[in-house]
Amino acid sequence: MKSEALQEHATKVMGNLDEMINSLDDMDLFFRHLHGIGALHRKMPGFKKEYFFVSVFKQRTSTQANE
C-alpha cells in the first residue's frame, strides 16, 4: 500500500472510530455504523466476516444492558 493510500485509509478509520465512540450512548446507531462498515468490507476480495466480531460484541452489550 502506498503511503498516500495508507494515509487516506487511516483518516477514514479514525473518522469511523470517532463516529463509533460518539454513538456509544445510542447502541442502535452504533450498530448501524458498525454494520455499514462491515458491509463495505464484505465487498473486498478475501475479506472474511470473522474479521468483524459484531455478533460477539452485540451479545456482550445486550447481556450487560440486561443486568
Secondary structure, 3 states (H helix, E strand, C coil): CCHHHHHHHHHHHHHHHHHHHHCCCCHHHHHHHHHHHHHHHHCCCCCCHHHCCHHHHHHHHHHHHCC
